Amino acid sequence: RLLCRHLRPSSALLSSLPGQDHSLLVEKTTAAKWKEKKKAREGCSLPGSSWEERLANAVTPLWRLPYQEQLQVKYESQRKILQTLASRLEELGIDAQKPGGLCCPLQPVVPSPVINGYRNKSTFSVNRGPDGNLKTVGLYVGTGRARNIVCVKANHMENIPPKHKQVAQCYEEFIRHSPLDPCILFHKGGHWRELVVRTTSCGHTMAIVTFHPQELGQEALATQKALLKEFFVCGPGTVCALTSLYFQESTMTRCSHEQSPFQLLHGEPHIFEEVLGLKFRISPDAFFQVNTGGAEVLYQAVGELSQAGGDTVLLDICCGTGTIGLSLAHQMSKIIGIEVVEKAIEDARWNAAFNGISNCEFHSGKAEAMLPQLLSSWEDAQPLVAVVNPSRAGLHYRVVQAIRNCKSIRRLLYISCKPEGEAMRNLLELCCPPDPGKKLAGEPFAPTLAIPFDMFPHTVHCELVLLLTR
C-alpha cells in the first residue's frame, strides 16, 4: 500500500520518533549538526560571498545539506509544531499530550520524488541588481526594513527548473531594450513588473507579465503588448517556445482576473498537466500544487487517510482546480468542491467533464458564505469527509464554525504548508471544548495522525497533513 511504501521510517528517522529511549540524544545531535550547517551558511552571506550564494541561502536555506539530513531537519520542526499544539490544547483543558509531548503520532517526512528543479510555478521580480541595473529580473535578497533589497538572478537556484530561468533571462533582455522604466515603487512611476512562469510535465510553458499602466493610454498600451508579443513569437524570446503569453495591467501588488483580466497575447488560453492518470487544465491564476510529483504522493495518501466507503461524500474546501477531489472521485459517491477563484472553478468543471467524471460538483464563491448554507441542510445519516487546503491565511472563522457544527463530519484532513501560522488558530478552534459564546457547539475534533510531505526540497517548509477525527 502507498502509505506503507512511502512512510516506512528509515533507521535514522525511527530513532528520532517519540517514545524512543535515545530520542533526546538524537535530537541534541541533530540540533548541533544543524547549528554547524547554519553557521556555515551564514558565513556564505558575509561580504565576499557571491550574490548567488546569498540568494540560495535566503530562499533555499537547506540547499547545502544532503537530502536525508534535510528531511531530518523538517521532521524536527514538525515535531515541535505538534508539541506546541499539544501544549495549547492542554491550556484549553484538552488532554492532548501523547508520547514525546506530541498531540498525535508523527510519521517520518515523506520525501519528494523530485529534489531539484521541481517547481512548476515561479514568480520573478524586477528591481535593482547587484550591479545597480534597475532592470534585473530575479528574486529578492534583503529586506525593506533594512533598505538593502537587491534583485538577484535565479540562475543557480536548485529548486527552479531551467525553463523558468530561460524565460526570466529573456524577459530581462526585453525590458532592458525597452524605453519604459521598471515599476519598483508604484508612486514613483515605471511600468515593467513581475513575471510568472508556469510549466507542466506535458512540456507546456505559460508566461504572465505584470505591467503598471500608470498614465499610458490605450494606444500606447497596445504598442507595448505588440512589442512583447513580437519578442517572444518572432524575436529572441522564441527560444522559450511559449505555449501561452499573458499580459496583466495591474495597479496593485496582486490582482485577480476579476480585478484586472489576464489578456492572452499569444498561444493557448490554458496549459495542461497530468496527475494520477487524469488531465488537468490550468488558468493563469489557478492554484496548483507547486510540486507535481509530490502532489501525486500527497493525493494518494489523502485518499487512504479518508477511509471512504462507497457512500461517502468528500467535501473539498479551497479546492483550486479540483485536483484532490477528482483524484479521489472513483472511491467516493460524490465530490463537492468550493473555491473563491472563479477561473479555477471553470477549470475544475472542465477537468471533470474531460476526464469523464460525473459525480463532482464545484461551487465558486467564498467558503465562509457558501459552506454554512450547504451544511445546514445536510442529512446526518450521509457520511461526509472534509478536506481543507487553505492558503497561509487559514480558514475563515465561519468555515471553522460550519465544520464544527456539522455532526456528519467525523473525519477531517487539514493540509497546511505553514501549520505554525494561522493554521494553528484553526486547529485550536476545531479541537477546543464546545464554546456557545463562539458558536462552536459541535463535538471537538482530536488530532489523530500527522504526516509531513516534502513538497519543497532545499527549503525549511513542508506540507503537513493532519488527520482530525471525532
Sequence and secondary structure as in RCSB ss.txt:
>XXXX:A:sequence
RLLCRHLRPSSALLSSLPGQDHSLLVEKTTAAKWKEKKKAREGCSLPGSSWEERLANAVTPLWRLPYQEQLQVKY
ESQRKILQTLASRLEELGIDAQKPGGLCCPLQPVVPSPVINGYRNKSTFSVNRGPDGNLKTVGLYVGTGRARNIV
CVKANHMENIPPKHKQVAQCYEEFIRHSPLDPCILFHKGGHWRELVVRTTSCGHTMAIVTFHPQELGQEALATQK
ALLKEFFVCGPGTVCALTSLYFQESTMTRCSHEQSPFQLLHGEPHIFEEVLGLKFRISPDAFFQVNTGGAEVLYQ
AVGELSQAGGDTVLLDICCGTGTIGLSLAHQMSKIIGIEVVEKAIEDARWNAAFNGISNCEFHSGKAEAMLPQLL
SSWEDAQPLVAVVNPSRAGLHYRVVQAIRNCKSIRRLLYISCKPEGEAMRNLLELCCPPDPGKKLAGEPFAPTLA
IPFDMFPHTVHCELVLLLTR
>XXXX:A:secstr
 HHHHHH   HHHHHTSTT TTHHHHHHHHHHHHHHHHHHHHHHTSTTS HHHHHHHHH TTTTS HHHHHHHHH
HHHHHHHHHHHHHHHHTT     GGG SS B   B  S  SS BSEEEEEEE  TTS S EEEEEES TTTT  E
EE  TT TTS HHHHHHHHHHHHHHHHSSS B SSGGG   EEEEEEEE TTS EEEEEEE  TT  HHHHHHHH
HHHHHHHHTSGGGGG  SEEEEEE SSSS  TTTS  EEEEE S EEEEETTEEEEE TT    SBHHHHHHHHH
HHHHHHT  TT EEEEET TTTHHHHHHGGGSSEEEEEES HHHHHHHHHHHHHTT  SEEEEES HHHHHHHHH
HT  TTS EEEEE   TT   HHHHHHHHT TTEEEEEEEES TTTHHHHHHHHHHS  BGGGTB S   EEEEE
EEE  STTSS  EEEEEEE 
